[in-house]
């Protein structure tokens, strides 16, 4: 498995909270769109979106996505 981690730092804590809320909204919509697809690659994207961990602490917002090796192999095999 591989993990992708991103960190965003805002000027104020309320901005971090707003960013986290926006990302969580996009996570719900993206997970539904891709997760309901019949295409295998889009189902993988849906799982990745659904399983993403989004947190905020103070001015920081972190996003972490763990991708199983089998999903990486499937995506690379399709290219």
Secondary structure, 3 states (H helix, E strand, C coil): CEEEEEEEECCCHHHHHHHHHHHHHHHHHHHHHHHCCCCHHHHHHHHHHHHCEEEEECCEEEEEEEECHHHHHHHHHCC
